[in-house]
Amino acid sequence: MSKKKLQRFADMETFSNVIQPDFNSVFENDFHLKGHWKNMQFGNDHPLVLELGCGKGEYTVELAKRFPRKNFIGIDIKGSRMWRGARTAIEQNLMNVRFLRTHIEIINSFFDRNEVDEIWITFPDPQIKKRRKRLTSPRFLMNYSRFLKNNGVVHLKTDNDTLFRYTLELAKINSFIIKCQTQDLYQSDLKDEILEIKTFYERQFLDQGMRINYLCFELPHEKDIQEPDIEE
């Protein structure tokens, strides 16, 4: 491991806005902040928004700057990437931002029923050969529905057409309310400062001439979610 990564891991241990629980302590066990993020971490009752697979945390930080009366948590397992967003939030004195370093597969250990208002999934690994591992698969959406408020909003931004089509078809066959969809965000009529936040990887995709897909839908409580039958 490089000295740079080792230094970043050491820094993360000192950052007040980073939570890094031991895997064995939360696997099939409730984390002590479950149901208490707003009062114990943020000291308010503002809406709670998650970014799943936050990477460097750019989206989490930029959303927090635009919405000071919302609380934001960026979630990822890769601490060396998360370091950038966590450090930026500290440097800019953003008090409505936290970063949680953990596996999204065990996210139900961290959030209680109706605790989360909104979810962003920005440029996740599309898992082309493993549908079950996609962050918009029925397995993951069922998990989110257990802590997201009923009909809470899920946002997906992706450069991958396969993941977009898969998620759109899933939303349709399960009768989710689709609030917005486009296969070419920056050539669409969606002139929205939130959607125009660009991550490090998104800028790279755009420089390569790639289109950005965007989908926004409501997720109902604990519905039996069906897998779409779609050719890929």
C-alpha positions in Angstrom: 0.0 0.0 0.0 1.3 3.5 -0.9 2.4 6.0 1.6 -0.3 8.3 0.3 -3.1 5.8 1.0 -1.7 5.0 4.4 -1.7 8.7 5.3 -5.2 9.1 4.1 -6.4 6.2 6.2 -4.6 7.7 9.2 -6.3 11.1 8.5 -9.7 9.4 8.3 -9.3 8.2 11.8 -9.1 11.8 13.0 -11.9 13.3 10.8 -14.9 14.2 12.9 -17.3 13.7 10.0 -16.3 10.1 9.2 -17.8 7.0 10.8 -16.0 3.7 10.3 -17.5 0.9 12.2 -15.9 -2.5 12.4 -17.6 -4.9 10.0 -18.0 -7.7 12.6 -19.7 -5.3 15.0 -22.5 -4.4 12.5 -22.9 -7.5 10.5 -26.5 -8.7 11.4 -26.4 -6.2 14.3 -27.8 -2.7 14.6 -25.3 0.1 14.7 -25.8 2.4 17.7 -26.7 5.4 15.5 -29.6 3.5 13.8 -32.7 5.6 14.2 -30.6 8.4 15.8 -28.6 10.0 13.0 -30.5 13.3 13.0 -30.3 14.0 16.8 -26.9 12.4 17.6 -24.9 13.4 14.5 -26.6 16.5 13.2 -28.5 17.9 16.2 -31.6 18.7 14.2 -34.7 17.1 12.5 -33.9 18.1 8.9 -34.5 15.6 6.1 -31.8 12.9 5.7 -30.3 12.2 2.2 -27.9 9.3 1.3 -25.5 9.1 -1.5 -24.7 5.4 -2.1 -21.3 4.5 -3.6 -20.2 8.1 -3.1 -16.6 7.6 -4.2 -14.7 10.9 -3.7 -17.8 12.4 -2.2 -18.2 15.3 -4.6 -22.0 14.9 -5.0 -22.5 14.6 -1.2 -20.5 17.8 -0.6 -22.1 19.8 -3.4 -25.6 18.8 -2.3 -24.8 19.8 1.3 -23.6 23.2 0.1 -26.8 23.8 -1.9 -29.2 22.5 0.8 -28.0 23.6 4.3 -31.3 22.6 5.8 -30.9 19.0 4.8 -28.5 16.4 6.3 -26.3 14.3 3.9 -24.4 11.0 4.4 -22.0 9.7 1.7 -21.6 5.9 1.9 -18.8 3.9 0.4 -16.3 1.2 1.4 -13.2 2.8 -0.2 -11.8 5.1 2.4 -8.9 6.5 0.3 -11.5 8.0 -2.1 -13.9 9.1 0.5 -11.0 11.0 2.2 -11.3 13.8 -0.5 -14.9 14.6 0.2 -14.6 14.3 4.0 -11.6 16.7 4.0 -13.4 19.2 1.7 -16.4 19.2 4.0 -14.2 19.9 7.0 -12.2 22.7 5.2 -15.5 24.3 4.1 -17.0 23.9 7.6 -20.1 22.0 6.3 -21.8 20.8 9.4 -24.6 18.9 7.5 -22.3 16.3 6.0 -21.1 12.9 7.3 -19.4 10.0 5.6 -20.0 6.4 6.5 -17.4 3.8 5.4 -19.2 0.4 5.1 -20.5 -2.1 2.7 -23.9 -1.2 1.2 -24.9 -4.8 1.4 -25.4 -4.4 5.2 -26.9 -0.9 5.0 -30.0 -2.0 7.0 -27.8 -2.2 10.1 -27.5 1.6 10.0 -30.9 3.1 9.3 -34.3 2.6 10.8 -37.7 2.6 9.3 -38.7 6.0 7.8 -35.3 7.5 8.8 -34.2 8.4 5.3 -36.0 10.9 3.0 -34.0 10.5 -0.3 -31.4 8.4 -2.0 -28.8 9.3 -4.7 -27.0 6.6 -6.7 -24.3 8.3 -8.8 -22.3 6.4 -11.3 -22.3 3.0 -9.6 -20.5 -0.1 -10.9 -23.1 -1.4 -13.5 -22.3 -5.0 -12.7 -23.0 -6.0 -16.2 -22.7 -9.8 -15.6 -24.1 -9.8 -12.0 -27.6 -8.3 -11.9 -28.0 -9.1 -8.2 -25.1 -6.9 -7.3 -26.5 -3.8 -9.0 -27.4 -1.1 -6.5 -30.8 -0.8 -8.3 -31.6 -4.6 -8.2 -34.7 -5.9 -6.4 -32.4 -7.1 -3.5 -31.0 -3.6 -2.9 -34.2 -1.7 -3.5 -36.0 -4.0 -0.9 -33.4 -3.0 1.6 -33.7 0.7 0.9 -37.5 0.5 1.2 -37.1 -0.6 4.8 -35.6 2.7 5.9 -36.6 5.1 3.1 -39.9 7.0 3.8 -42.8 5.6 1.9 -42.6 6.7 -1.7 -39.3 8.4 -1.0 -37.3 9.4 -4.1 -34.4 7.4 -5.6 -32.1 9.2 -8.1 -29.9 7.3 -10.5 -27.2 9.0 -12.6 -25.1 6.7 -14.8 -23.1 6.7 -18.0 -24.1 3.0 -18.6 -27.0 2.5 -20.9 -27.5 -1.1 -19.8 -27.9 -0.2 -16.1 -30.3 2.7 -17.0 -32.5 0.5 -19.2 -32.6 -2.2 -16.6 -33.6 0.2 -13.8 -36.2 1.9 -15.9 -37.8 -1.4 -16.9 -37.7 -2.5 -13.3 -39.5 0.7 -12.2 -42.1 0.2 -14.9 -43.0 -3.4 -14.3 -43.2 -2.7 -10.5 -45.5 0.3 -11.1 -43.2 2.7 -9.4 -44.0 6.4 -10.1 -41.4 7.7 -12.5 -40.8 11.3 -11.8 -38.2 12.0 -14.5 -36.1 10.1 -17.1 -33.6 11.0 -19.8 -30.9 9.2 -21.7 -29.0 12.4 -22.5 -29.1 14.7 -19.4 -27.1 17.6 -20.7 -29.0 17.8 -24.0 -32.4 17.5 -22.3 -34.7 20.2 -20.9 -33.7 19.4 -17.4 -32.0 22.6 -16.5 -31.5 21.9 -12.8 -28.4 23.0 -10.8 -28.6 19.8 -8.7 -28.4 17.5 -11.8 -25.6 19.6 -13.2 -23.3 18.7 -10.2 -20.5 16.7 -11.9 -18.4 14.1 -10.2 -14.7 13.4 -11.1 -15.7 10.4 -13.2 -18.7 12.1 -14.8 -16.4 14.8 -16.1 -14.2 12.1 -17.6 -17.2 10.5 -19.3 -18.3 13.8 -20.7 -14.8 14.5 -22.1 -15.0 11.2 -23.9 -18.3 12.3 -25.5 -20.4 9.9 -23.5 -24.1 10.6 -22.6 -25.3 10.7 -19.1 -28.6 8.9 -18.2 -30.8 10.1 -15.3 -33.8 8.4 -13.7 -35.8 9.5 -10.7 -38.6 7.3 -9.2 -40.5 6.8 -6.0 -39.9 3.7 -4.0 -42.9 2.3 -2.0 -42.6 0.5 1.3 -41.5 -3.1 1.3 -43.2 -4.1 -1.9 -42.3 -7.5 -3.4 -40.1 -6.1 -6.2 -39.9 -8.1 -9.4 -36.8 -8.5 -11.6 -37.3 -7.2 -15.1 -37.1 -9.6 -18.1 -35.0 -7.5 -20.4 -32.4 -8.4 -23.0 -28.9 -7.0 -22.3 
